[in-house]
Amino acid sequence: MIPICLVSESVPDLALVVSKNAAGNQYLGHTCLTLDMAYNNARLIARPDSAWLNP
């Protein structure tokens, strides 16, 4: 997930879900999530420790 800031440079508004291609040199964007949705999805994989993802 990559934080996307639309209104303010210091406060993310949403998270872009991405994956690397097979060669590992490009990212493919899949969907945009609200920060609440991103936090809930991140908790399924691992404990989130990014400051921008705090609820």
PDB file of N, H, CA, C and O in Angstrom:
ATOM      1  N   MET A   1       0.829  -1.174   0.000  1.00  0.00           N
ATOM      2  CA  MET A   1       0.000   0.000   0.000  1.00  0.00           C
ATOM      3  C   MET A   1       0.878   1.243   0.000  1.00  0.00           C
ATOM      4  O   MET A   1       1.908   1.299   0.671  1.00  0.00           O
ATOM      5  N   ILE A   2       0.449   2.232  -0.764  1.00  0.00           N
ATOM      6  H   ILE A   2      -0.387   2.187  -1.309  1.00  0.00           H
ATOM      7  CA  ILE A   2       1.164   3.499  -0.852  1.00  0.00           C
ATOM      8  C   ILE A   2       0.201   4.603  -0.417  1.00  0.00           C
ATOM      9  O   ILE A   2      -0.907   4.699  -0.946  1.00  0.00           O
ATOM     10  N   PRO A   3       0.610   5.437   0.539  1.00  0.00           N
ATOM     11  CA  PRO A   3      -0.271   6.533   0.952  1.00  0.00           C
ATOM     12  C   PRO A   3      -0.354   7.591  -0.152  1.00  0.00           C
ATOM     13  O   PRO A   3       0.649   7.948  -0.771  1.00  0.00           O
ATOM     14  N   ILE A   4      -1.565   8.079  -0.380  1.00  0.00           N
ATOM     15  H   ILE A   4      -2.380   7.790   0.122  1.00  0.00           H
ATOM     16  CA  ILE A   4      -1.797   9.117  -1.380  1.00  0.00           C
ATOM     17  C   ILE A   4      -2.356  10.349  -0.666  1.00  0.00           C
ATOM     18  O   ILE A   4      -3.377  10.277   0.018  1.00  0.00           O
ATOM     19  N   CYS A   5      -1.666  11.481  -0.840  1.00  0.00           N
ATOM     20  H   CYS A   5      -0.837  11.540  -1.396  1.00  0.00           H
ATOM     21  CA  CYS A   5      -2.081  12.745  -0.223  1.00  0.00           C
ATOM     22  C   CYS A   5      -2.711  13.618  -1.296  1.00  0.00           C
ATOM     23  O   CYS A   5      -2.052  13.965  -2.276  1.00  0.00           O
ATOM     24  N   LEU A   6      -3.982  13.978  -1.125  1.00  0.00           N
ATOM     25  H   LEU A   6      -4.518  13.695  -0.329  1.00  0.00           H
ATOM     26  CA  LEU A   6      -4.678  14.798  -2.105  1.00  0.00           C
ATOM     27  C   LEU A   6      -4.865  16.239  -1.627  1.00  0.00           C
ATOM     28  O   LEU A   6      -4.721  17.177  -2.411  1.00  0.00           O
ATOM     29  N   VAL A   7      -5.185  16.415  -0.351  1.00  0.00           N
ATOM     30  H   VAL A   7      -5.302  15.653   0.286  1.00  0.00           H
ATOM     31  CA  VAL A   7      -5.504  17.734   0.172  1.00  0.00           C
ATOM     32  C   VAL A   7      -4.283  18.400   0.788  1.00  0.00           C
ATOM     33  O   VAL A   7      -3.989  19.560   0.501  1.00  0.00           O
ATOM     34  N   SER A   8      -3.580  17.670   1.628  1.00  0.00           N
ATOM     35  H   SER A   8      -3.819  16.728   1.862  1.00  0.00           H
ATOM     36  CA  SER A   8      -2.409  18.197   2.326  1.00  0.00           C
ATOM     37  C   SER A   8      -1.235  17.253   2.082  1.00  0.00           C
ATOM     38  O   SER A   8      -1.413  16.036   2.027  1.00  0.00           O
ATOM     39  N   GLU A   9      -0.039  17.811   1.937  1.00  0.00           N
ATOM     40  H   GLU A   9       0.106  18.800   1.982  1.00  0.00           H
ATOM     41  CA  GLU A   9       1.139  16.969   1.683  1.00  0.00           C
ATOM     42  C   GLU A   9       1.514  16.094   2.871  1.00  0.00           C
ATOM     43  O   GLU A   9       2.198  15.085   2.703  1.00  0.00           O
ATOM     44  N   SER A  10       1.076  16.466   4.064  1.00  0.00           N
ATOM     45  H   SER A  10       0.520  17.286   4.200  1.00  0.00           H
ATOM     46  CA  SER A  10       1.492  15.732   5.263  1.00  0.00           C
ATOM     47  C   SER A  10       0.427  14.773   5.796  1.00  0.00           C
ATOM     48  O   SER A  10       0.696  14.010   6.723  1.00  0.00           O
ATOM     49  N   VAL A  11      -0.780  14.801   5.223  1.00  0.00           N
ATOM     50  H   VAL A  11      -0.999  15.421   4.469  1.00  0.00           H
ATOM     51  CA  VAL A  11      -1.866  13.945   5.715  1.00  0.00           C
ATOM     52  C   VAL A  11      -2.407  13.108   4.551  1.00  0.00           C
ATOM     53  O   VAL A  11      -2.999  13.655   3.620  1.00  0.00           O
ATOM     54  N   PRO A  12      -2.209  11.785   4.596  1.00  0.00           N
ATOM     55  CA  PRO A  12      -2.713  10.941   3.511  1.00  0.00           C
ATOM     56  C   PRO A  12      -4.239  10.863   3.534  1.00  0.00           C
ATOM     57  O   PRO A  12      -4.855  10.861   4.600  1.00  0.00           O
ATOM     58  N   ASP A  13      -4.831  10.799   2.362  1.00  0.00           N
ATOM     59  H   ASP A  13      -4.331  10.801   1.496  1.00  0.00           H
ATOM     60  CA  ASP A  13      -6.284  10.723   2.236  1.00  0.00           C
ATOM     61  C   ASP A  13      -6.763   9.315   1.896  1.00  0.00           C
ATOM     62  O   ASP A  13      -7.891   8.943   2.220  1.00  0.00           O
ATOM     63  N   LEU A  14      -5.912   8.541   1.250  1.00  0.00           N
ATOM     64  H   LEU A  14      -4.995   8.843   0.987  1.00  0.00           H
ATOM     65  CA  LEU A  14      -6.274   7.181   0.885  1.00  0.00           C
ATOM     66  C   LEU A  14      -5.013   6.360   0.683  1.00  0.00           C
ATOM     67  O   LEU A  14      -3.900   6.885   0.723  1.00  0.00           O
ATOM     68  N   ALA A  15      -5.202   5.071   0.466  1.00  0.00           N
ATOM     69  H   ALA A  15      -6.106   4.645   0.433  1.00  0.00           H
ATOM     70  CA  ALA A  15      -4.075   4.169   0.225  1.00  0.00           C
ATOM     71  C   ALA A  15      -4.270   3.483  -1.120  1.00  0.00           C
ATOM     72  O   ALA A  15      -5.350   2.968  -1.410  1.00  0.00           O
ATOM     73  N   LEU A  16      -3.234   3.477  -1.932  1.00  0.00           N
ATOM     74  H   LEU A  16      -2.357   3.895  -1.696  1.00  0.00           H
ATOM     75  CA  LEU A  16      -3.266   2.792  -3.216  1.00  0.00           C
ATOM     76  C   LEU A  16      -2.660   1.403  -3.024  1.00  0.00           C
ATOM     77  O   LEU A  16      -1.522   1.270  -2.573  1.00  0.00           O
ATOM     78  N   VAL A  17      -3.424   0.377  -3.367  1.00  0.00           N
ATOM     79  H   VAL A  17      -4.349   0.485  -3.733  1.00  0.00           H
ATOM     80  CA  VAL A  17      -2.954  -1.003  -3.249  1.00  0.00           C
ATOM     81  C   VAL A  17      -2.197  -1.348  -4.520  1.00  0.00           C
ATOM     82  O   VAL A  17      -2.745  -1.237  -5.617  1.00  0.00           O
ATOM     83  N   VAL A  18      -0.944  -1.766  -4.386  1.00  0.00           N
ATOM     84  H   VAL A  18      -0.499  -1.857  -3.496  1.00  0.00           H
ATOM     85  CA  VAL A  18      -0.092  -2.059  -5.537  1.00  0.00           C
ATOM     86  C   VAL A  18       0.561  -3.432  -5.392  1.00  0.00           C
ATOM     87  O   VAL A  18       0.627  -3.993  -4.298  1.00  0.00           O
ATOM     88  N   SER A  19       1.042  -3.959  -6.519  1.00  0.00           N
ATOM     89  H   SER A  19       0.989  -3.503  -7.407  1.00  0.00           H
ATOM     90  CA  SER A  19       1.856  -5.175  -6.516  1.00  0.00           C
ATOM     91  C   SER A  19       2.947  -4.991  -7.560  1.00  0.00           C
ATOM     92  O   SER A  19       2.790  -4.219  -8.506  1.00  0.00           O
ATOM     93  N   LYS A  20       4.067  -5.716  -7.380  1.00  0.00           N
ATOM     94  H   LYS A  20       4.194  -6.344  -6.612  1.00  0.00           H
ATOM     95  CA  LYS A  20       5.166  -5.668  -8.346  1.00  0.00           C
ATOM     96  C   LYS A  20       4.869  -6.617  -9.496  1.00  0.00           C
ATOM     97  O   LYS A  20       4.191  -7.630  -9.328  1.00  0.00           O
ATOM     98  N   ASN A  21       5.389  -6.267 -10.666  1.00  0.00           N
ATOM     99  H   ASN A  21       5.939  -5.444 -10.802  1.00  0.00           H
ATOM    100  CA  ASN A  21       5.251  -7.180 -11.805  1.00  0.00           C
ATOM    101  C   ASN A  21       6.250  -8.328 -11.641  1.00  0.00           C
ATOM    102  O   ASN A  21       7.041  -8.342 -10.698  1.00  0.00           O
ATOM    103  N   ALA A  22       6.204  -9.272 -12.552  1.00  0.00           N
ATOM    104  H   ALA A  22       5.561  -9.261 -13.318  1.00  0.00           H
ATOM    105  CA  ALA A  22       7.060 -10.456 -12.455  1.00  0.00           C
ATOM    106  C   ALA A  22       8.540 -10.104 -12.486  1.00  0.00           C
ATOM    107  O   ALA A  22       9.341 -10.748 -11.809  1.00  0.00           O
ATOM    108  N   ALA A  23       8.914  -9.093 -13.261  1.00  0.00           N
ATOM    109  H   ALA A  23       8.263  -8.570 -13.812  1.00  0.00           H
ATOM    110  CA  ALA A  23      10.323  -8.687 -13.352  1.00  0.00           C
ATOM    111  C   ALA A  23      10.770  -7.910 -12.120  1.00  0.00           C
ATOM    112  O   ALA A  23      11.966  -7.788 -11.858  1.00  0.00           O
ATOM    113  N   GLY A  24       9.808  -7.386 -11.365  1.00  0.00           N
ATOM    114  H   GLY A  24       8.836  -7.485 -11.578  1.00  0.00           H
ATOM    115  CA  GLY A  24      10.142  -6.659 -10.144  1.00  0.00           C
ATOM    116  C   GLY A  24      10.588  -5.229 -10.365  1.00  0.00           C
ATOM    117  O   GLY A  24      11.152  -4.613  -9.461  1.00  0.00           O
ATOM    118  N   ASN A  25      10.345  -4.685 -11.555  1.00  0.00           N
ATOM    119  H   ASN A  25       9.887  -5.185 -12.289  1.00  0.00           H
ATOM    120  CA  ASN A  25      10.804  -3.326 -11.838  1.00  0.00           C
ATOM    121  C   ASN A  25       9.673  -2.323 -12.027  1.00  0.00           C
ATOM    122  O   ASN A  25       9.931  -1.153 -12.310  1.00  0.00           O
ATOM    123  N   GLN A  26       8.423  -2.759 -11.875  1.00  0.00           N
ATOM    124  H   GLN A  26       8.213  -3.710 -11.646  1.00  0.00           H
ATOM    125  CA  GLN A  26       7.273  -1.879 -12.000  1.00  0.00           C
ATOM    126  C   GLN A  26       6.210  -2.271 -10.982  1.00  0.00           C
ATOM    127  O   GLN A  26       6.146  -3.413 -10.527  1.00  0.00           O
ATOM    128  N   TYR A  27       5.374  -1.288 -10.636  1.00  0.00           N
ATOM    129  H   TYR A  27       5.425  -0.360 -11.006  1.00  0.00           H
ATOM    130  CA  TYR A  27       4.248  -1.538  -9.747  1.00  0.00           C
ATOM    131  C   TYR A  27       2.950  -1.377 -10.522  1.00  0.00           C
ATOM    132  O   TYR A  27       2.844  -0.526 -11.405  1.00  0.00           O
ATOM    133  N   LEU A  28       1.970  -2.198 -10.187  1.00  0.00           N
ATOM    134  H   LEU A  28       2.056  -2.890  -9.470  1.00  0.00           H
ATOM    135  CA  LEU A  28       0.653  -2.130 -10.797  1.00  0.00           C
ATOM    136  C   LEU A  28      -0.357  -1.763  -9.719  1.00  0.00           C
ATOM    137  O   LEU A  28      -0.491  -2.474  -8.723  1.00  0.00           O
ATOM    138  N   GLY A  29      -1.066  -0.656  -9.913  1.00  0.00           N
ATOM    139  H   GLY A  29      -0.957  -0.078 -10.722  1.00  0.00           H
ATOM    140  CA  GLY A  29      -2.082  -0.243  -8.960  1.00  0.00           C
ATOM    141  C   GLY A  29      -3.354  -1.049  -9.158  1.00  0.00           C
ATOM    142  O   GLY A  29      -3.800  -1.254 -10.286  1.00  0.00           O
ATOM    143  N   HIS A  30      -3.938  -1.507  -8.049  1.00  0.00           N
ATOM    144  H   HIS A  30      -3.576  -1.340  -7.132  1.00  0.00           H
ATOM    145  CA  HIS A  30      -5.141  -2.339  -8.138  1.00  0.00           C
ATOM    146  C   HIS A  30      -6.400  -1.601  -7.696  1.00  0.00           C
ATOM    147  O   HIS A  30      -7.422  -1.656  -8.380  1.00  0.00           O
ATOM    148  N   THR A  31      -6.334  -0.921  -6.573  1.00  0.00           N
ATOM    149  H   THR A  31      -5.503  -0.876  -6.018  1.00  0.00           H
ATOM    150  CA  THR A  31      -7.509  -0.232  -6.058  1.00  0.00           C
ATOM    151  C   THR A  31      -7.092   0.811  -5.041  1.00  0.00           C
ATOM    152  O   THR A  31      -5.963   0.796  -4.549  1.00  0.00           O
ATOM    153  N   CYS A  32      -7.996   1.708  -4.729  1.00  0.00           N
ATOM    154  H   CYS A  32      -8.913   1.720  -5.128  1.00  0.00           H
ATOM    155  CA  CYS A  32      -7.777   2.702  -3.683  1.00  0.00           C
ATOM    156  C   CYS A  32      -8.659   2.345  -2.497  1.00  0.00           C
ATOM    157  O   CYS A  32      -9.814   1.954  -2.663  1.00  0.00           O
ATOM    158  N   LEU A  33      -8.104   2.484  -1.304  1.00  0.00           N
ATOM    159  H   LEU A  33      -7.165   2.802  -1.169  1.00  0.00           H
ATOM    160  CA  LEU A  33      -8.839   2.188  -0.074  1.00  0.00           C
ATOM    161  C   LEU A  33      -8.843   3.410   0.825  1.00  0.00           C
ATOM    162  O   LEU A  33      -7.905   4.207   0.811  1.00  0.00           O
ATOM    163  N   THR A  34      -9.910   3.551   1.612  1.00  0.00           N
ATOM    164  H   THR A  34     -10.671   2.903   1.624  1.00  0.00           H
ATOM    165  CA  THR A  34      -9.883   4.563   2.660  1.00  0.00           C
ATOM    166  C   THR A  34      -8.848   4.119   3.679  1.00  0.00           C
ATOM    167  O   THR A  34      -8.436   2.959   3.675  1.00  0.00           O
ATOM    168  N   LEU A  35      -8.421   5.020   4.549  1.00  0.00           N
ATOM    169  H   LEU A  35      -8.755   5.963   4.552  1.00  0.00           H
ATOM    170  CA  LEU A  35      -7.422   4.649   5.549  1.00  0.00           C
ATOM    171  C   LEU A  35      -7.961   3.600   6.516  1.00  0.00           C
ATOM    172  O   LEU A  35      -7.214   2.727   6.956  1.00  0.00           O
ATOM    173  N   ASP A  36      -9.249   3.676   6.851  1.00  0.00           N
ATOM    174  H   ASP A  36      -9.856   4.385   6.493  1.00  0.00           H
ATOM    175  CA  ASP A  36      -9.846   2.658   7.721  1.00  0.00           C
ATOM    176  C   ASP A  36      -9.813   1.282   7.052  1.00  0.00           C
ATOM    177  O   ASP A  36      -9.480   0.283   7.689  1.00  0.00           O
ATOM    178  N   MET A  37     -10.157   1.241   5.780  1.00  0.00           N
ATOM    179  H   MET A  37     -10.428   2.052   5.263  1.00  0.00           H
ATOM    180  CA  MET A  37     -10.127  -0.023   5.046  1.00  0.00           C
ATOM    181  C   MET A  37      -8.698  -0.548   4.953  1.00  0.00           C
ATOM    182  O   MET A  37      -8.468  -1.745   5.127  1.00  0.00           O
ATOM    183  N   ALA A  38      -7.739   0.329   4.680  1.00  0.00           N
ATOM    184  H   ALA A  38      -7.925   1.302   4.538  1.00  0.00           H
ATOM    185  CA  ALA A  38      -6.338  -0.076   4.581  1.00  0.00           C
ATOM    186  C   ALA A  38      -5.842  -0.622   5.913  1.00  0.00           C
ATOM    187  O   ALA A  38      -5.131  -1.626   5.946  1.00  0.00           O
ATOM    188  N   TYR A  39      -6.211   0.031   7.011  1.00  0.00           N
ATOM    189  H   TYR A  39      -6.788   0.847   6.985  1.00  0.00           H
ATOM    190  CA  TYR A  39      -5.797  -0.428   8.343  1.00  0.00           C
ATOM    191  C   TYR A  39      -6.353  -1.817   8.622  1.00  0.00           C
ATOM    192  O   TYR A  39      -5.628  -2.690   9.101  1.00  0.00           O
ATOM    193  N   ASN A  40      -7.624  -2.030   8.331  1.00  0.00           N
ATOM    194  H   ASN A  40      -8.212  -1.321   7.942  1.00  0.00           H
ATOM    195  CA  ASN A  40      -8.235  -3.346   8.561  1.00  0.00           C
ATOM    196  C   ASN A  40      -7.593  -4.414   7.691  1.00  0.00           C
ATOM    197  O   ASN A  40      -7.362  -5.528   8.163  1.00  0.00           O
ATOM    198  N   ASN A  41      -7.299  -4.108   6.438  1.00  0.00           N
ATOM    199  H   ASN A  41      -7.486  -3.203   6.054  1.00  0.00           H
ATOM    200  CA  ASN A  41      -6.649  -5.085   5.557  1.00  0.00           C
ATOM    201  C   ASN A  41      -5.218  -5.366   5.992  1.00  0.00           C
ATOM    202  O   ASN A  41      -4.770  -6.510   5.926  1.00  0.00           O
ATOM    203  N   ALA A  42      -4.501  -4.354   6.429  1.00  0.00           N
ATOM    204  H   ALA A  42      -4.864  -3.424   6.482  1.00  0.00           H
ATOM    205  CA  ALA A  42      -3.120  -4.544   6.869  1.00  0.00           C
ATOM    206  C   ALA A  42      -3.060  -5.419   8.109  1.00  0.00           C
ATOM    207  O   ALA A  42      -2.116  -6.190   8.278  1.00  0.00           O
ATOM    208  N   ARG A  43      -4.042  -5.311   8.967  1.00  0.00           N
ATOM    209  H   ARG A  43      -4.809  -4.685   8.831  1.00  0.00           H
ATOM    210  CA  ARG A  43      -4.066  -6.129  10.185  1.00  0.00           C
ATOM    211  C   ARG A  43      -4.204  -7.605   9.862  1.00  0.00           C
ATOM    212  O   ARG A  43      -3.787  -8.446  10.658  1.00  0.00           O
ATOM    213  N   LEU A  44      -4.783  -7.946   8.707  1.00  0.00           N
ATOM    214  H   LEU A  44      -5.122  -7.263   8.060  1.00  0.00           H
ATOM    215  CA  LEU A  44      -4.932  -9.348   8.317  1.00  0.00           C
ATOM    216  C   LEU A  44      -3.596  -9.968   7.940  1.00  0.00           C
ATOM    217  O   LEU A  44      -3.416 -11.179   8.077  1.00  0.00           O
ATOM    218  N   ILE A  45      -2.655  -9.155   7.466  1.00  0.00           N
ATOM    219  H   ILE A  45      -2.801  -8.172   7.355  1.00  0.00           H
ATOM    220  CA  ILE A  45      -1.357  -9.656   7.002  1.00  0.00           C
ATOM    221  C   ILE A  45      -0.311  -9.592   8.104  1.00  0.00           C
ATOM    222  O   ILE A  45       0.377 -10.577   8.371  1.00  0.00           O
ATOM    223  N   ALA A  46      -0.192  -8.440   8.741  1.00  0.00           N
ATOM    224  H   ALA A  46      -0.752  -7.639   8.524  1.00  0.00           H
ATOM    225  CA  ALA A  46       0.820  -8.233   9.776  1.00  0.00           C
ATOM    226  C   ALA A  46       0.412  -7.037  10.627  1.00  0.00           C
ATOM    227  O   ALA A  46      -0.488  -6.282  10.260  1.00  0.00           O
ATOM    228  N   ARG A  47       1.066  -6.873  11.741  1.00  0.00           N
ATOM    229  H   ARG A  47       1.797  -7.486  12.040  1.00  0.00           H
ATOM    230  CA  ARG A  47       0.777  -5.732  12.601  1.00  0.00           C
ATOM    231  C   ARG A  47       1.260  -4.453  11.919  1.00  0.00           C
ATOM    232  O   ARG A  47       2.449  -4.321  11.633  1.00  0.00           O
ATOM    233  N   PRO A  48       0.348  -3.507  11.655  1.00  0.00           N
ATOM    234  CA  PRO A  48       0.766  -2.271  10.991  1.00  0.00           C
ATOM    235  C   PRO A  48       1.650  -1.423  11.906  1.00  0.00           C
ATOM    236  O   PRO A  48       1.333  -1.234  13.081  1.00  0.00           O
ATOM    237  N   ASP A  49       2.744  -0.920  11.373  1.00  0.00           N
ATOM    238  H   ASP A  49       3.002  -1.074  10.419  1.00  0.00           H
ATOM    239  CA  ASP A  49       3.626  -0.071  12.168  1.00  0.00           C
ATOM    240  C   ASP A  49       3.916   1.252  11.460  1.00  0.00           C
ATOM    241  O   ASP A  49       4.770   2.015  11.913  1.00  0.00           O
ATOM    242  N   SER A  50       3.220   1.534  10.360  1.00  0.00           N
ATOM    243  H   SER A  50       2.527   0.914   9.993  1.00  0.00           H
ATOM    244  CA  SER A  50       3.413   2.794   9.666  1.00  0.00           C
ATOM    245  C   SER A  50       2.600   3.891  10.352  1.00  0.00           C
ATOM    246  O   SER A  50       1.424   3.700  10.662  1.00  0.00           O
ATOM    247  N   ALA A  51       3.226   5.022  10.583  1.00  0.00           N
ATOM    248  H   ALA A  51       4.181   5.177  10.332  1.00  0.00           H
ATOM    249  CA  ALA A  51       2.559   6.135  11.260  1.00  0.00           C
ATOM    250  C   ALA A  51       1.377   6.665  10.454  1.00  0.00           C
ATOM    251  O   ALA A  51       0.379   7.085  11.039  1.00  0.00           O
ATOM    252  N   TRP A  52       1.469   6.655   9.130  1.00  0.00           N
ATOM    253  H   TRP A  52       2.280   6.314   8.655  1.00  0.00           H
ATOM    254  CA  TRP A  52       0.381   7.192   8.312  1.00  0.00           C
ATOM    255  C   TRP A  52      -0.865   6.326   8.357  1.00  0.00           C
ATOM    256  O   TRP A  52      -1.940   6.772   7.956  1.00  0.00           O
ATOM    257  N   LEU A  53      -0.740   5.087   8.839  1.00  0.00           N
ATOM    258  H   LEU A  53       0.133   4.724   9.164  1.00  0.00           H
ATOM    259  CA  LEU A  53      -1.853   4.155   8.849  1.00  0.00           C
ATOM    260  C   LEU A  53      -2.570   4.087  10.190  1.00  0.00           C
ATOM    261  O   LEU A  53      -3.492   3.287  10.350  1.00  0.00           O
ATOM    262  N   ASN A  54      -2.173   4.902  11.148  1.00  0.00           N
ATOM    263  H   ASN A  54      -1.424   5.552  11.017  1.00  0.00           H
ATOM    264  CA  ASN A  54      -2.826   4.901  12.457  1.00  0.00           C
ATOM    265  C   ASN A  54      -4.280   5.328  12.329  1.00  0.00           C
ATOM    266  O   ASN A  54      -4.581   6.300  11.635  1.00  0.00           O
ATOM    267  N   PRO A  55      -5.197   4.602  12.999  1.00  0.00           N
ATOM    268  CA  PRO A  55      -6.623   4.957  12.897  1.00  0.00           C
ATOM    269  C   PRO A  55      -6.931   6.238  13.661  1.00  0.00           C
ATOM    270  O   PRO A  55      -8.079   6.683  13.683  1.00  0.00           O
TER     271      PRO A  55
END
